[in-house]
Amino acid sequence: MHTIYLIIMAVLLFIIFLMVIKMIKGPSIYDRMNGLSVIGANVVILLVLYGFLDGRPEMFIDIAIAYGILGFVTNIIVAKYLGGKK
């Protein structure tokens, strides 16, 4: 079972790497925001998977929830800031 978790985590890390490239090369700010959102979601999933791999999912689920809320609020703040600029 640990091998499956490690494979999934490796795939998620590869997706995060691709999103970092997308954020750097993105043609518009909206592509960069989308990349940041995908990275945040993947980090939340990585935290939960690591919690199951470590044997302490209750601690890592709490951290993942806090990180997810922080990422969501950050996206809302950036979107409001960019939406207000004309």
N, C-alpha and C positions, 0 to 999 in steps of 0.2 A: 504493500500500500504506500510505503514511503517513496518508492520509485515513481509512482504515478504523480504524487505531489511534487516531486522534484522536476519531472518532465513538464508539468503544467506551469510551475514557477519559471522554468527556463523559457518556455514559450511566451509567458507574460513579460519577462525581462526583455526578450527580443522585440515584442510589440512596443514596450516603453522606449527602447532604443530607436525604433522607427519613428515614433511620435516626437522624440527629441529632434531628430533630423527634420521632420515636418515643421516643428516649431521654428527651427533655425532658418529653413528655406521657404517657409510658407509665403505665398504671394500676398496674403492680406492678413490683417490683424485677427480676422475672424477664424482663419485657419489655425493661427497660433493659439487662440482661445480654445478651439475645438481640441487641438492636440493636448493642451494643458488639462482639459476636462477628462480626456481619455487616460492620460497618465495618472490623474487622481483616482479614477475608478480602478485602474489596474493595481495601483499601490494598495488600495483597500482590499482587493481580492488577494494580493500577495500577503498582506498582514494576516488575514484570516487563515490562509493556507499554511503560513509559517506557524501560526498558533496550533493548528492541528498536528503539524509535523513535530513541534516541540512538546506537545502533550498538555499545553495550557491554553486551550482555545478561549476560555472565558476572559483572560487578561487581554489577549490580542484582539478579540472582538470589540472590547470597549475602546481600545486604541483606534481600531479601524473605523468605528462609528464616529469618534471625535474627529478623525482625519477627514472622513467623508463629509461631515457637516462643515468643517472648516473650508474644504475645497469648494463645496456648493456655495457657501456665503461669499467666498472670494470671486467665483465666477459671476455671481449676481452683482457684486460691487463693480467689477471691471466692466460688465455689460452696461450698467447704469452710467458709468463714467463715459464710456465710448458712445452710448446712445445720446447723451446730453451734448456732446461736441458736434457742432454743425458748421 
